[in-house]
Amino acid sequence: MAYDYLESSCFVIEKELDEIGTPISFTLVGAGQGHGIGMCKTGAAMMAIEGYKWSDILKHYFENCQIKSIYGPEST
Protein backbone atom coordinates (compact mmCIF):
# COMPACT_ATOMS: atom_id res chain seq x y z
CA MET A 1 0.00 0.00 0.00
CA ALA A 2 1.29 3.45 -0.87
CA TYR A 3 0.63 5.39 2.34
CA ASP A 4 2.73 8.36 1.19
CA TYR A 5 0.41 9.08 -1.73
CA LEU A 6 -2.98 10.75 -2.01
CA GLU A 7 -5.57 7.95 -2.22
CA SER A 8 -7.84 9.98 -4.46
CA SER A 9 -7.74 13.38 -6.09
CA CYS A 10 -11.43 13.69 -5.26
CA PHE A 11 -11.80 15.88 -2.17
CA VAL A 12 -13.91 18.78 -0.93
CA ILE A 13 -12.47 21.93 0.64
CA GLU A 14 -14.55 23.26 3.52
CA LYS A 15 -13.78 26.77 4.74
CA GLU A 16 -14.58 28.48 8.00
CA LEU A 17 -15.13 32.22 7.81
CA ASP A 18 -15.07 34.86 10.50
CA GLU A 19 -17.93 37.33 11.02
CA ILE A 20 -16.80 39.58 8.14
CA GLY A 21 -16.19 36.72 5.68
CA THR A 22 -12.43 36.32 6.02
CA PRO A 23 -11.30 32.69 5.82
CA ILE A 24 -9.85 31.49 9.12
CA SER A 25 -9.43 27.79 8.35
CA PHE A 26 -9.69 25.25 5.58
CA THR A 27 -10.42 21.55 5.95
CA LEU A 28 -9.79 19.08 3.13
CA VAL A 29 -12.25 16.21 3.28
CA GLY A 30 -11.51 13.10 1.23
CA ALA A 31 -14.35 12.11 -1.07
CA GLY A 32 -13.09 8.84 -2.50
CA GLN A 33 -10.59 6.02 -2.66
CA GLY A 34 -11.26 4.93 -6.20
CA HIS A 35 -14.19 2.91 -7.47
CA GLY A 36 -12.97 -0.45 -6.22
CA ILE A 37 -12.76 -2.10 -9.65
CA GLY A 38 -10.07 -2.09 -12.26
CA MET A 39 -6.50 -0.93 -11.92
CA CYS A 40 -5.22 1.36 -9.19
CA LYS A 41 -2.85 3.84 -10.83
CA THR A 42 -0.80 4.32 -7.67
CA GLY A 43 -0.59 0.58 -7.02
CA ALA A 44 0.43 -0.10 -10.62
CA ALA A 45 3.07 2.64 -10.46
CA MET A 46 4.48 1.20 -7.23
CA MET A 47 4.60 -2.29 -8.76
CA ALA A 48 6.51 -0.85 -11.74
CA ILE A 49 8.96 0.90 -9.40
CA GLU A 50 9.46 -2.43 -7.63
CA GLY A 51 10.41 -4.02 -10.96
CA TYR A 52 7.26 -5.86 -12.03
CA LYS A 53 6.80 -6.22 -15.80
CA TRP A 54 3.80 -4.52 -17.41
CA SER A 55 2.23 -7.89 -18.20
CA ASP A 56 2.49 -8.99 -14.55
CA ILE A 57 0.90 -5.74 -13.40
CA LEU A 58 -2.03 -6.20 -15.78
CA LYS A 59 -2.46 -9.84 -14.71
CA HIS A 60 -2.49 -8.73 -11.06
CA TYR A 61 -5.43 -6.36 -11.63
CA PHE A 62 -7.26 -8.31 -14.34
CA GLU A 63 -6.82 -11.93 -13.22
CA ASN A 64 -9.13 -13.66 -15.69
CA CYS A 65 -8.03 -11.80 -18.81
CA GLN A 66 -5.73 -12.78 -21.63
CA ILE A 67 -3.14 -10.44 -23.05
CA LYS A 68 -2.76 -10.88 -26.80
CA SER A 69 -1.89 -8.89 -29.85
CA ILE A 70 -4.84 -8.07 -32.12
CA TYR A 71 -2.73 -6.44 -34.80
CA GLY A 72 0.72 -6.78 -36.28
CA PRO A 73 2.71 -9.92 -37.14
CA GLU A 74 1.40 -12.00 -34.22
CA SER A 75 -2.24 -11.62 -35.31
CA THR A 76 -1.80 -13.27 -38.73
C-alpha positions in Angstrom: 0.0 0.0 0.0 1.3 3.5 -0.9 0.6 5.4 2.3 2.7 8.4 1.2 0.4 9.1 -1.7 -3.0 10.7 -2.0 -5.6 7.9 -2.2 -7.8 10.0 -4.5 -7.7 13.4 -6.1 -11.4 13.7 -5.3 -11.8 15.9 -2.2 -13.9 18.8 -0.9 -12.5 21.9 0.6 -14.5 23.3 3.5 -13.8 26.8 4.7 -14.6 28.5 8.0 -15.1 32.2 7.8 -15.1 34.9 10.5 -17.9 37.3 11.0 -16.8 39.6 8.1 -16.2 36.7 5.7 -12.4 36.3 6.0 -11.3 32.7 5.8 -9.8 31.5 9.1 -9.4 27.8 8.4 -9.7 25.2 5.6 -10.4 21.5 6.0 -9.8 19.1 3.1 -12.3 16.2 3.3 -11.5 13.1 1.2 -14.3 12.1 -1.1 -13.1 8.8 -2.5 -10.6 6.0 -2.7 -11.3 4.9 -6.2 -14.2 2.9 -7.5 -13.0 -0.5 -6.2 -12.8 -2.1 -9.6 -10.1 -2.1 -12.3 -6.5 -0.9 -11.9 -5.2 1.4 -9.2 -2.8 3.8 -10.8 -0.8 4.3 -7.7 -0.6 0.6 -7.0 0.4 -0.1 -10.6 3.1 2.6 -10.5 4.5 1.2 -7.2 4.6 -2.3 -8.8 6.5 -0.8 -11.7 9.0 0.9 -9.4 9.5 -2.4 -7.6 10.4 -4.0 -11.0 7.3 -5.9 -12.0 6.8 -6.2 -15.8 3.8 -4.5 -17.4 2.2 -7.9 -18.2 2.5 -9.0 -14.5 0.9 -5.7 -13.4 -2.0 -6.2 -15.8 -2.5 -9.8 -14.7 -2.5 -8.7 -11.1 -5.4 -6.4 -11.6 -7.3 -8.3 -14.3 -6.8 -11.9 -13.2 -9.1 -13.7 -15.7 -8.0 -11.8 -18.8 -5.7 -12.8 -21.6 -3.1 -10.4 -23.0 -2.8 -10.9 -26.8 -1.9 -8.9 -29.9 -4.8 -8.1 -32.1 -2.7 -6.4 -34.8 0.7 -6.8 -36.3 2.7 -9.9 -37.1 1.4 -12.0 -34.2 -2.2 -11.6 -35.3 -1.8 -13.3 -38.7 
